Amino acid sequence: MENKLRILMLEDVAEDAEMAIHELRNAGLTFSSKLVETKDDFTRYLDEFNPDIILADYKLPSFDGLTAFKIAKEKHPDVIFIFVTGEMGEEFAIGTLLMGATDYVLKSHLTKLAPAVQRAIEDSLVRSERRRAELALIESEERYRNVVETSPNAVFIYSAGKCVFSNRSGVKLLGASSTEQLIGKTFSDFVHPESRGAVEQQINRIIEKGTEPPLIEDRFIRLDGTPVDVEVTGAPFTHNDTPAALVIAKDVTDRKLMEKELLKTHKLESVGLLAGGIAHDFNNLLTAILGNITMAKAYSDPEGKASDRLSEAERTLTLAKGLTQQLLTFARGGAPVKETSYIRNLIKDSATFTLTGSNVRCDYAIAHDLWPVDIDKGQLCQVINNLVLNARHAMPDGGIITLSAENIKVCNSKEAVAEIALLKDGDYIKIAIADCGVGIDKKYLDKIFDPYFTTKQKGSGLGLATSYSIIKNHDGRITVESQPGVGTTFCIYLRASKKEATRDKARKKILTDPQREQYKGQKVLVMDDDENIRKILKDMLTYLGFEVHLAVAGLEAIELYRKAKEAGRPFGAVIMDLTIPGGMGGKEAIKGLLDLDPGVKAIVSSGYSNDPVMADFKKYGFRAVLVKPHQVADLDEKLYYLLTVESD
């Protein structure tokens, strides 16, 4: 209220008005005043003068104080209204106070007017301050309510064992459609059965002892029964003057999913380090063994029993070759050799080949307009083979596999299903392989992509781990859903390529056998640190009609190549091992050879087939790649192409 008061006086006797003003000024009050005696003037000055205080006589010739009081309260509910009258019965005076009048003073006791006005001013200031405080409190409560309601974390209040409040995030977290679905329920209704007892104790301690529990991880159960991973904390609270617990929960389902994926990746990387080294050494051994068996078979009677035994050994070693290849696939540092391809036929051909001779049929639902993808065809074939073979084994009595492929668009919103939650937005091809077999127990689902994990009596435990690693290296995702007794569905997501793919590339012209004789007798230089491999390669190449020279490491190979070139009898081709422990390997030696002869026809060979040089050999100056272990036919094919087809 301003320092200078505005007082509107409703009085028909001027002397009475002057006496009232005199009493107020003697009391030290500073004010301006207006004197009126009719309804019209009173109403007009209510608006124009906007009084802080109204002093009104009860009876006037053409108007009355009670009517004036009602008009004033309707226009200015907070105005101070004091009756100043010559006579007013006690019962009537009390009635006006009950109606909202501030006070009344008899004209015969005007000395009481100033104290009454001062008291009314003080009371008005107190009420105004209280109202401002109440409005500020309401505003503050509204502000904090908005903060709570818009919080991304779920906020609950529990009192007397029941939920009495939930914000919107809490409603969403628990899968409810409205707050009403949660009000009145106990906290245990939403907690995983395994931890209900411990959680109830925590809530009771919060309410009874006022202790704040540490942040914990737990699982809630949504109204539809599905679990959700959460981080939970709590604090003591008061609700309607009753001790309560404030519970805050954060949905960490996506984070837990990412942690599982990261742990799985770390497992693969750890095993990959070991697997890569083992596979490299094992492939060197296989090269020598398989090469000797191939040569022994070549020199034996094709119709004899020895040839049959050698063929069986050769077949078994080929399986061992496939096993080491799977080890190498998820060894750290491996990179697929990608090309932009349409994979409709590749998917179908891979699955059909795997099911050849089995009692399982495959029904295909592959879209004709599949987008192209950037893939390593051999690795994707391996994934399809592994998954279809798993489905086949899941149905020993026969059955039907459903293999589908379609184009999908991924746009991850907050409502995105976990299946695609870790994919970047964009265009993808989704490949689904579903069987109606025995299914996989829920407790194994998180482990099936782990290296060496298998539930089959016969199995290496590498098929799914390899598939996972291949798809991961293609920046894709592989998921699984299964129900025991119903079946299993694996889904592969591969990012669509923005490049153009060539459909059905024309095959290179195959030369006739007489033309194959063109390269017979040419010189071939072999560089490898393993004596057994050097020996068997010399035998195989000699068998094919080549003149073979051997080197242990890069410096020796470069020197032999230089001397042959200077002598006018250069090497037609060089086969070099990629890695030479303690010496110069093929990666370094090729630089020296290119300095001597930019047209050198060098083949890089290694048992560590996932080395970047093997994946992008032309970038390093090689003309071809030969993966250990290899056979006579492999050497023949590479040299035939290099010395005849490429020369054309």
KOLVO-178618 format. One record per residue (C-alpha): x, y, z. Coordinates in steps of 0.1 Angstrom, whole numbers, plus 2048, in hexadecimal, padded with zeros to 3 digits. Layout:
SITE     x     y     z
SITE     X     Y     Z
...
***
This chain:
SITE     x     y     z
SITE   800   800   800
SITE   80E   822   7F7
SITE   819   83B   813
SITE   7FE   855   809
SITE   7DC   845   80E
SITE   7BD   84B   7FA
SITE   79E   84D   80F
SITE   77B   84E   800
SITE   761   85C   819
SITE   73C   854   814
SITE   72B   86E   82A
SITE   70E   887   826
SITE   718   89D   844
SITE   737   8B2   83C
SITE   73F   8BA   861
SITE   740   895   869
SITE   758   88F   84C
SITE   76F   8AC   858
SITE   770   89E   87B
SITE   77A   87B   86E
SITE   795   88B   858
SITE   7A2   89F   876
SITE   7A5   87F   88C
SITE   7B9   86D   871
SITE   7D1   88A   86B
SITE   7D6   88F   890
SITE   7E1   86A   890
SITE   7FC   872   877
SITE   7EC   862   859
SITE   7F4   871   836
SITE   7D9   86D   81D
SITE   7C3   87D   802
SITE   79E   87A   804
SITE   77E   87D   7F0
SITE   75B   884   7FF
SITE   73C   875   7EE
SITE   718   870   7F9
SITE   706   861   7DA
SITE   708   83F   7CA
SITE   713   84D   7A9
SITE   730   861   7B8
SITE   73A   843   7CE
SITE   73B   82C   7B0
SITE   74E   845   79A
SITE   769   84B   7B4
SITE   76D   827   7BB
SITE   77C   824   798
SITE   78C   846   794
SITE   79A   84B   7B7
SITE   7A1   827   7BE
SITE   7A0   82A   7E4
SITE   7B4   817   7FE
SITE   79B   81E   819
SITE   776   825   819
SITE   765   836   837
SITE   740   833   833
SITE   722   83F   846
SITE   707   825   84B
SITE   6E9   83B   841
SITE   6E8   856   826
SITE   6CA   868   817
SITE   6CD   858   7F5
SITE   6E5   83B   7FC
SITE   6F0   824   817
SITE   711   816   824
SITE   707   7F1   820
SITE   701   7F4   7FB
SITE   720   808   7F8
SITE   733   7EC   809
SITE   726   7D2   7F1
SITE   72F   7E8   7D3
SITE   752   7EF   7E0
SITE   75A   7CA   7E8
SITE   74E   7C0   7C5
SITE   766   7D9   7B5
SITE   783   7D9   7CE
SITE   782   7B9   7E4
SITE   7A1   7C3   7F8
SITE   796   7E7   800
SITE   794   7F1   825
SITE   770   7F9   82D
SITE   767   809   84F
SITE   744   813   859
SITE   744   836   86A
SITE   720   83C   876
SITE   70C   84D   890
SITE   6F9   82E   89A
SITE   6FC   809   892
SITE   6EE   7EC   8A6
SITE   707   7D3   8B4
SITE   6F6   7B6   8A2
SITE   6F7   7C9   880
SITE   71C   7D4   886
SITE   726   7B0   88C
SITE   713   7A6   86C
SITE   727   7BF   857
SITE   748   7B2   865
SITE   73D   78F   85C
SITE   735   79B   839
SITE   759   7A8   835
SITE   759   7CB   842
SITE   77A   7D5   852
SITE   76C   7E7   871
SITE   752   800   87D
SITE   756   820   892
SITE   73A   834   8A2
SITE   73B   85A   89C
SITE   738   85F   8C1
SITE   75A   84D   8C5
SITE   76E   85C   8A8
SITE   78E   85A   8BD
SITE   78D   835   8B4
SITE   78D   83C   88F
SITE   7B2   841   88A
SITE   7BC   822   89E
SITE   7A3   80E   88A
SITE   7B1   81B   869
SITE   7D5   814   874
SITE   7CC   7F1   87F
SITE   7BA   7EB   85E
SITE   7D8   7F7   84A
SITE   7EF   7E0   85E
SITE   7D8   7C2   859
SITE   7D6   7CA   834
SITE   7FB   7CB   831
SITE   7FE   7AA   842
SITE   7E3   79A   82C
SITE   7F4   7A8   80D
SITE   816   79A   818
SITE   806   778   820
SITE   7F5   778   7FE
SITE   815   780   7EC
SITE   826   764   7FF
SITE   80A   74C   7F7
SITE   80C   756   7D2
SITE   832   752   7D2
SITE   82E   730   7E2
SITE   814   725   7C9
SITE   82B   732   7AD
SITE   848   720   7BC
SITE   835   700   7C0
SITE   829   703   79C
SITE   84C   709   790
SITE   85A   6EA   7A3
SITE   83C   6D6   798
SITE   844   6DF   774
SITE   868   6D5   77A
SITE   85E   6B4   788
SITE   843   6AD   76D
SITE   85C   6B5   750
SITE   879   6A2   760
SITE   886   686   74A
SITE   88A   671   769
SITE   86C   65F   779
SITE   862   66F   79A
SITE   84B   65D   7B3
SITE   83F   665   7D6
SITE   836   649   7ED
SITE   822   64E   80E
SITE   814   634   825
SITE   821   619   80D
SITE   80D   627   7EF
SITE   816   63B   7D0
SITE   806   65E   7D4
SITE   818   670   7B8
SITE   829   668   797
SITE   836   680   77C
SITE   831   67B   757
SITE   853   669   754
SITE   848   651   76F
SITE   828   649   75C
SITE   83C   643   73D
SITE   857   62E   74E
SITE   83D   616   75D
SITE   829   614   73D
SITE   80A   624   74B
SITE   7F2   63A   738
SITE   7EB   652   755
SITE   7F6   65A   778
SITE   7D5   64B   785
SITE   7E2   629   77B
SITE   7FF   62C   794
SITE   7EF   63E   7B1
SITE   7E7   627   7CE
SITE   7FF   60B   7C3
SITE   81C   600   7D9
SITE   840   604   7CF
SITE   843   5DE   7CE
SITE   82A   5DD   7B1
SITE   845   5EC   79B
SITE   864   5DC   7A8
SITE   874   5BB   79A
SITE   86B   59E   7B1
SITE   890   597   7B8
SITE   895   5B8   7CA
SITE   873   5C1   7D9
SITE   87D   5B9   7FC
SITE   89C   5CE   7FC
SITE   88A   5EB   7EB
SITE   86D   5EB   804
SITE   887   5ED   820
SITE   898   60B   80F
SITE   876   61D   80C
SITE   86E   616   831
SITE   890   624   83C
SITE   88A   643   828
SITE   868   64A   837
SITE   86F   63E   85B
SITE   893   64A   860
SITE   897   664   845
SITE   8B6   654   836
SITE   8C0   659   812
SITE   8CA   638   801
SITE   8E6   637   7E7
SITE   8E0   636   7C2
SITE   8D9   612   7B8
SITE   8D1   5FF   798
SITE   8B1   5EB   797
SITE   896   5DE   780
SITE   872   5EA   780
SITE   855   5D7   771
SITE   83E   5EB   75A
SITE   819   5E6   75B
SITE   81B   5CF   73D
SITE   834   5B9   750
SITE   853   5C3   73C
SITE   872   5CB   750
SITE   885   5EC   74E
SITE   8A8   5F4   75C
SITE   8A9   612   773
SITE   8C0   626   78A
SITE   8AD   62E   7AA
SITE   8B2   646   7C6
SITE   89C   654   7E2
SITE   898   66F   7FC
SITE   882   676   81A
SITE   864   68C   811
SITE   844   69A   821
SITE   823   695   810
SITE   804   6A5   820
SITE   817   6A8   841
SITE   81E   683   840
SITE   841   673   83D
SITE   846   666   81A
SITE   862   65A   802
SITE   86C   66C   7E2
SITE   878   653   7C9
SITE   88A   65D   7A9
SITE   891   643   78E
SITE   8A4   646   76D
SITE   89F   62F   750
SITE   8C1   620   747
SITE   8B4   604   730
SITE   8C6   612   712
SITE   8E6   618   725
SITE   8E6   5F4   733
SITE   8E0   5E7   70F
SITE   8FE   5FB   703
SITE   913   5EE   721
SITE   90B   5CB   717
SITE   914   5D2   6F3
SITE   935   5E2   6FE
SITE   93D   5C4   715
SITE   936   5AD   6F8
SITE   94D   5C1   6E2
SITE   969   5C0   6FC
SITE   965   59B   6FF
SITE   968   596   6DA
SITE   986   5AD   6D8
SITE   998   59A   6F4
SITE   991   579   6E5
SITE   999   587   6C3
SITE   9BD   590   6CE
SITE   9C2   56C   6D8
SITE   9AF   55D   6BA
SITE   9C2   571   6A1
SITE   9E4   565   6AC
SITE   9D8   541   6AF
SITE   9C7   541   68D
SITE   9E7   550   67D
SITE   9FD   534   68A
SITE   9E3   51A   684
SITE   9DE   525   660
SITE   A04   521   65A
SITE   A02   4FD   667
SITE   9E3   4F7   652
SITE   9F4   504   633
SITE   A10   4EB   636
SITE   9F9   4CE   63F
SITE   9DE   4D5   625
SITE   9F9   4DB   60B
SITE   A09   4BA   611
SITE   9E8   4A8   611
SITE   9DF   4B9   5F0
SITE   A00   4AF   5E1
SITE   9FE   48B   5EE
SITE   9DB   489   5DF
SITE   9E8   496   5BD
SITE   A03   47B   5BC
SITE   9EC   45E   5C7
SITE   9D5   448   5B3
SITE   9B3   45A   5B1
SITE   9A2   439   5B3
SITE   9B6   42C   5D1
SITE   9AC   42B   5F6
SITE   9C9   442   5FE
SITE   9B9   45D   5E9
SITE   998   459   5FB
SITE   9A9   45D   61D
SITE   9BC   47B   611
SITE   99C   48B   604
SITE   98C   485   626
SITE   9A9   495   637
SITE   9A8   4B2   61F
SITE   983   4B7   626
SITE   989   4B7   64C
SITE   9A5   4D1   648
SITE   98F   4E7   634
SITE   977   4E7   651
SITE   994   4F1   668
SITE   99C   50D   650
SITE   978   519   654
SITE   97C   518   67A
SITE   99B   52E   679
SITE   98A   545   661
SITE   96E   54B   67B
SITE   988   551   695
SITE   998   56C   67F
SITE   977   57C   677
SITE   973   58A   69A
SITE   998   58E   6A1
SITE   99F   5B3   6A8
SITE   9A9   5C8   68B
SITE   996   5B5   671
SITE   985   5C8   656
SITE   96C   5BB   63C
SITE   975   5C0   618
SITE   955   5D3   60E
SITE   944   5D9   5ED
SITE   923   5E8   5E4
SITE   90B   5CB   5DC
SITE   8E7   5C1   5D9
SITE   8E4   5A3   5F0
SITE   8C2   594   5E7
SITE   8D1   577   5D5
SITE   8EE   573   5ED
SITE   8D7   56F   60A
SITE   8C2   555   5F8
SITE   8DF   542   5EA
SITE   8F1   540   60B
SITE   8D3   532   61E
SITE   8CA   51A   602
SITE   8EE   50C   601
SITE   8EE   507   627
SITE   8CD   4F4   627
SITE   8D7   4DD   60A
SITE   8D0   4B9   613
SITE   8BE   4C1   633
SITE   89A   4BB   63E
SITE   894   4E1   643
SITE   883   4F8   62A
SITE   889   51D   627
SITE   86C   535   61E
SITE   879   555   610
SITE   869   578   613
SITE   884   58E   604
SITE   87B   5AF   5F6
SITE   883   5B4   5D1
SITE   88D   5D8   5D6
SITE   8A7   5D3   5F2
SITE   8BF   5F1   5F5
SITE   8E4   5EA   5ED
SITE   8FC   5E6   60B
SITE   922   5E9   60F
SITE   92C   5C6   61A
SITE   946   5AB   619
SITE   933   591   606
SITE   947   574   614
SITE   941   57F   638
SITE   91C   585   633
SITE   919   562   624
SITE   92A   555   643
SITE   910   567   659
SITE   8F3   55A   645
SITE   902   537   645
SITE   907   538   66B
SITE   8E4   544   673
SITE   8D3   52C   65B
SITE   8E8   50F   668
SITE   8DE   518   68B
SITE   8B9   518   681
SITE   8BE   4F7   670
SITE   8CD   4E7   68F
SITE   8B0   4F5   6A4
SITE   898   4DF   68F
SITE   8A8   4BC   68F
SITE   886   4AD   684
SITE   883   4C6   667
SITE   86F   4E6   664
SITE   86C   507   652
SITE   884   525   654
SITE   876   547   64B
SITE   890   55E   63C
SITE   885   581   634
SITE   897   5A1   62A
SITE   888   5C4   627
SITE   891   5E9   625
SITE   88B   5FC   645
SITE   890   620   652
SITE   89E   625   675
SITE   894   645   687
SITE   89D   641   6AC
SITE   884   653   6C2
SITE   880   64E   6E7
SITE   866   633   6E0
SITE   87E   61F   6C9
SITE   87F   5FA   6D1
SITE   89F   5ED   6E0
SITE   8A4   5D8   6C1
SITE   8AE   5F7   6AC
SITE   8B7   60F   6C9
SITE   8DC   60D   6C2
SITE   8DA   612   69C
SITE   8E1   634   68E
SITE   8C4   644   67B
SITE   8C3   63B   656
SITE   8BA   621   63C
SITE   8C0   5FC   644
SITE   8BA   5DA   637
SITE   8AB   5C2   651
SITE   8B1   59D   64C
SITE   89D   586   662
SITE   8A3   560   666
SITE   888   54F   67A
SITE   884   52A   683
SITE   86A   516   695
SITE   882   501   6A9
SITE   88A   4FB   6CD
SITE   892   51F   6D6
SITE   8AC   52D   6ED
SITE   8A7   530   713
SITE   8A4   554   71F
SITE   8C2   551   736
SITE   8D9   54A   718
SITE   8CD   566   701
SITE   8E7   57F   70F
SITE   903   566   709
SITE   8FD   557   6E7
SITE   914   570   6D5
SITE   931   569   6EE
SITE   94F   557   6DF
SITE   94F   531   6E5
SITE   92C   531   6F5
SITE   916   516   6E8
SITE   8F8   501   6F4
SITE   8FE   4E7   6D9
SITE   910   4C6   6DF
SITE   923   4CB   6BF
SITE   92E   4EE   6B8
SITE   94C   506   6BB
SITE   939   523   6CA
SITE   947   539   6B0
SITE   92B   53C   696
SITE   916   556   6A8
SITE   934   569   6B6
SITE   942   56B   693
SITE   921   576   685
SITE   91E   591   69F
SITE   942   59E   698
SITE   93C   59E   672
SITE   91C   5B2   675
SITE   92C   5CA   68E
SITE   949   5D0   676
SITE   92F   5D9   65C
SITE   921   5F3   673
SITE   901   5DF   677
SITE   8EF   5CD   693
SITE   8E4   5A9   699
SITE   8C9   5A1   6B3
SITE   8B7   581   6BE
SITE   895   579   6CC
SITE   88B   556   6D8
SITE   871   543   6EB
SITE   878   51F   6F5
SITE   861   507   6E2
SITE   857   522   6CA
SITE   876   52C   6B6
SITE   891   546   6B1
SITE   894   564   69B
SITE   8B5   575   693
SITE   8B4   598   683
SITE   8D0   5A9   670
SITE   8D1   5CE   669
SITE   8E9   5DA   64E
SITE   8EB   5FF   644
SITE   8E0   606   621
SITE   8FB   614   60A
SITE   8F7   635   5F8
SITE   90E   628   5DC
SITE   903   617   5BC
SITE   907   5F2   5BA
SITE   90D   5DE   59A
SITE   8F5   5C1   596
SITE   903   59F   58A
SITE   925   5AA   580
SITE   932   597   561
SITE   94B   57C   569
SITE   96E   57E   55B
SITE   974   569   53C
SITE   983   547   545
SITE   9A0   53E   52F
SITE   9A3   51B   520
SITE   9BC   501   52D
SITE   9D4   507   50F
SITE   9D6   52B   518
SITE   9DD   521   53D
SITE   9FF   513   530
SITE   A0A   537   52A
SITE   A18   53B   54D
SITE   A28   519   552
SITE   A4D   51A   558
SITE   A4D   53E   565
SITE   A61   546   584
SITE   A4F   54C   5A5
SITE   A5F   55A   5C5
SITE   A51   54E   5E6
SITE   A59   560   607
SITE   A4F   551   628
SITE   A60   54C   649
SITE   A51   52A   64F
SITE   A67   50F   640
SITE   A4A   4F6   63D
SITE   A35   50F   62A
SITE   A52   518   613
SITE   A58   4F3   60C
SITE   A33   4EA   604
SITE   A2E   50A   5EF
SITE   A4D   500   5DA
SITE   A3F   4DD   5D5
SITE   A1D   4EA   5CB
SITE   A2A   504   5B4
SITE   A43   4EC   5A4
SITE   A26   4D4   59F
SITE   A14   4F0   58C
SITE   A32   4F5   576
SITE   A43   513   585
SITE   A68   51A   58C
SITE   A68   522   5B1
SITE   A81   536   5C6
SITE   A7F   53B   5EC
SITE   A86   557   604
SITE   A82   558   62A
SITE   A7C   57E   62E
SITE   A78   59E   61C
SITE   A9C   5AA   617
SITE   AA5   588   608
SITE   A86   589   5F1
SITE   A8F   5AC   5E4
SITE   AB3   5A2   5DD
SITE   AA8   582   5CA
SITE   A8F   596   5B6
SITE   AA9   5B1   5AD
SITE   AC3   597   5A2
SITE   AA9   584   58C
SITE   A9E   5A4   57C
SITE   AC2   5AF   575
SITE   AC9   58C   566
SITE   AAD   590   54E
SITE   A99   574   55D
SITE   A80   586   574
SITE   A66   576   58A
SITE   A43   573   57B
SITE   A34   575   59E
SITE   A3D   579   5C3
SITE   A2A   569   5E0
SITE   A32   57A   601
SITE   A28   573   625
SITE   A1A   592   634
SITE   A2B   58F   656
SITE   A4E   583   65D
SITE   A57   583   683
SITE   A78   595   688
SITE   A7C   59C   663
SITE   A6E   5B0   646
SITE   A4B   5A4   63C
SITE   A37   5A7   61C
SITE   A29   5C9   626
SITE   A4B   5D9   627
SITE   A5B   5C3   60C
SITE   A42   5CD   5F1
SITE   A4F   5F1   5F3
SITE   A72   5E5   5E9
SITE   A64   5CF   5CD
SITE   A4F   5EC   5BF
SITE   A6F   602   5BF
SITE   A80   5E7   5AA
SITE   A62   5DF   594
SITE   A42   5F4   595
SITE   A31   5D7   582
SITE   A3A   5BC   59B
SITE   A1E   5A2   59E
SITE   A1E   59C   5C3
SITE   A06   586   5D7
SITE   A02   58C   5FC
SITE   9FC   56E   612
SITE   9F4   56A   637
SITE   9E3   554   651
SITE   9D7   575   661
SITE   9BD   57C   646
SITE   9AD   59A   658
SITE   9CC   5B0   656
SITE   9C3   5D1   645
SITE   9DD   5C9   62A
SITE   9CA   5A9   621
SITE   9A9   5BD   61F
SITE   9B7   5D9   609
SITE   9D5   5C8   5F8
SITE   9D6   5DD   5D9
SITE   9DA   5FC   5ED
SITE   9FC   5EE   5F9
SITE   A08   5E4   5D6
SITE   9FE   5BF   5D5
SITE   9EB   5B1   5B8
SITE   9DA   594   5CA
SITE   9D4   585   5EC
SITE   9D8   560   5F7
SITE   9CA   556   618
SITE   9DA   53A   62B
SITE   9D5   51C   62B
SITE   9D4   518   606
SITE   9D4   4FB   5EE
SITE   9E3   4F4   5CB
SITE   9C2   500   5BB
SITE   9C5   521   5CE
SITE   9E8   527   5C1
SITE   9DE   51D   59E
SITE   9C1   535   59D
SITE   9D4   553   5AA
SITE   9F2   54E   593
SITE   9DC   546   576
SITE   9C9   567   57A
SITE   9E8   57B   582
SITE   9FE   56E   565
SITE   9E4   56A   54A
SITE   9C3   57C   54F
SITE   9D1   59B   560
SITE   9ED   59D   547
SITE   9D4   5A0   52B
***
